[in-house]
């Protein structure tokens, strides 16, 4: 039986998650979502992973969103429960302890874009197209899109994309701030790996604390968020990695961090 989620640990403490349903545009079936949740829990309990990349199998799709064929036989209550399950899974991605990069190798629509929005950084292939197109099906984004998209690109632009159900290409996505980069002359996974290697070369405890400070601080007033930042900073001070960073700087060499 084909694994719906492929997971492998790459060099330099990088984990690679691949949605593996290319024949169905990597759509989110219940089985795929369950496998993805298991993988997230595995990574969160592995202190040797410092950065994660999520991508889709094949070249056509990152993720087409919910599995509409699976949904055909569902009752209204089952549809609502399924969308909630997608949203909860996407939130697990957002709450992963380490930085997560979405390598958007192709189409990312509906829940597929919502999955990318839950990642920390998004890199798109030049051919990628993306959008929250749910209103064209007489529904709304239900896995975080109405909340994460306006926080990322502003409410006006988010409303424009959601109300019109219009997809955008990679260049448009970059200009909107929907993605942070485009893979210009190489496969998007290569570009994402280069960024992941830079991230994973930094202090893993510092990375986790920075993510905590940014993500949680965005939901607070500035004064409270600054206190949170201070607490997160304090967590990095008694670590061996901090001393290793100072020693490596003095010795003009690359630091070797261990997450301690």
N, C-alpha and C positions, 0 to 999 in steps of 0.2 A: 504493500500500500504506500502511495506517495505521501511523504511528509508535507503537510500543508504549511509548516513553518520550518525553514532551515536555519539552524543557528551554528555558527562556528566562531571560535576565538582566533583572531588574527594576531599578527605580530604586534609588539608594543602595547599590549594590554587593551586591545580593541575587540569588541564583540560585534559581529555582523548578523543581523536578523533579516531574513529574506522571506517575504510573503510568496508562497509557492503554489499559486493556482493560475498559471499563465493562460490556460485554456478558458478561464472564466474572468480574465482581466484582474486576477488577484482579489476578487470580490470577497467580502467578509461573511463567510458562512459561519454558523455557530461553532462548527468543529474547528475552523481556522482560528476563531476568536479564543476558544478554550486553549488551543495550543499556544497562541500568542501570550495569553495570561500566564501559562506555565513557564514560558521562556522568560518573561519579565521577572517572575519570582526567582527563577534560577539565577539570573544576572544580579538581582538585588542582593542575593546571598553569596555572591562571589566577589571577595575583596580584591581579586587580581584584575578585574575589569574596570578600566578608568574612563572609557568612552564607548558609546554604542552608535552604530549606523543601522538605520532601517531602510530597506529598499524592496523593490518588487522583482519577481522573476520575469525574464524576457525583456523586450525592448519597447513594447507597446503601452504597458500600463504599470504605474506604481500601485494604484488600488482604485477600482471603479466604485468603491463604496459598498453599501449593503448588497447582499445577494438577493436580487429581486425575484429570481426563479424560485429560490427557497421560500420567499415570502408569499408567493401566489396561493399556497394552500393554507395560509395562516388565518386565524380569526383576528378581529380587531384587537382584542386583548393580547394575543400572541405577538402581533406586530409591535404594539407599544412596549411589551416586555423585551422584545428583541432589540429595538432601538435603544432602550435603556441599557441593555447588556453591552451594546457597542459603545455607548457613552462611558460606561464604567470602565471598559477596557482601555479606551482612549485616555481616560484620566489616569489609569495605572501607568501609561507611558509618560504622561506629563510629570508624574510623581516619582519616576525612577531617580535613584540617588545620583547617578552620573549624567554628564551631558549626553544628549541624544541628537544625532544628525539625521534628517530625512534626506536620502538620496533619491530624488523624484525622477525616476528613469523614464516615465511616460505619463499617461493620463492619470490625473488625481481628481476625482469628482466625488461630491457628497461626502460620505464617511471617509473616503480615501484622503480628501483634503483635510478633513477634521483630524484624522490621524497625524498628518504632517504638521498641522497647527499645534498639536500637543508636543511636538519635538522642540528642542531648543534652537536649532538652526536648520534651515532648509536650503538645499542645493538642488537646482533643476537642470535636467538635460535641455539642450537647445530646442529639442522637439517637443518638450513637455507642454501639456495643456492642463489647466486646473480650474475648478470652480465649485461653488455651492449652488447646484442647479435644482434643488428640491422644489422650489415654488413652481417650476414648470410641470411638476407632477402633483401639484395642489397640496403639498405638504411643506414643512419648513425643516431646516437643518436641526437635527435632534440629538447630535452627539457632540455638542459644544461649539458648533460653528457660529451661532448667533452671539456667543460671548467671547470666544477667543479671536475671531477675525477682527471685530472692531477694536479690540485692545491692541492688535498688531498693526493695523493699517488705518485706524481711525473710523469713527462711526459712519461718516458720510460715504467713504469709499466702500465700506462693508455693506451698507444698505444698497448702494448701487449694484454691487455684484449679486447680492442675495435677491433683491427685488426683480432684477432683470433676468436672473438665472443664466447670465452670460459667462462663458468660460474666457479665460485669458491665456495668452501664450507666455513663454518664459520671460521675454523681454518686458512685457507689460507687468508681469508679476514682480519682476525686479524693480521696476519704476515705482510700483505701489508699496514696496517693502514687504510684499507677501513672501518672497524668497530673499535670501541673503547673498546668493551667488548663482552663476550659471556656469556649467562646464562647457567651455568654449571649444577646445580642440582635443578633447579626450573623453572617454566614457565618464558619466557622472559619478560612478562608484570610485574611479581613480581620484577625482577631485575631492570627493568626500573623505577618502582614505588619507589623502595628504593633510586635510584639515584635522582629521581625527588623530593622526600621528603628532601634530603640533599640540593638540589639546592633551593627549595622553602623556606627553613628555613633561607636563607640569605636575605640580603636587596634587595627588588625588584627594587628599583631605581638603585642600584649598579649593579644588574644583567643586566638591560636594557642598562646601560651605558657601561658595559664591553662588551656586545655583539656588540654595536655600534662601539666601539673602535677596536675590533678585526676584525669584518667583513669589515668595511670600511678601516681600516688601512692596511689590506692585499692588497688593490688595489693601495696603495700609496708608494712613496719612504719613507725611514725610517725617515728622518727629518720631513716631513709633517705628517707622522703617529704619531710621538711623540708629535707634537703639538695637534693633534686630541685627543690623550690620555689625555693630560693635560686639554683640554677643557671638556672632559668627566668626569675626576676626579673632576673638579671644580663643576660640577652639583651635586655631592654627598655631598659636604661640608655643604650647608645651610639646610640640611634635618633634620627632627625630628628623622628619623631612625638612622642617624649617632650618634646623642646624646644618643638614646636608646641603641645602640650597646656599647658605652662607659660605660653607666650606668650599663648595664647587666654584662659587664666584671668585673666592680668593685664589683658588688653584687654576682658574681659567679653564675649567673642564665642564662637560655636561653633567648635571646632577643625576644621581640614581635614586629615585624616590621609591619608597616601599609601602606608603600608606600608613606609616606609623608615626 
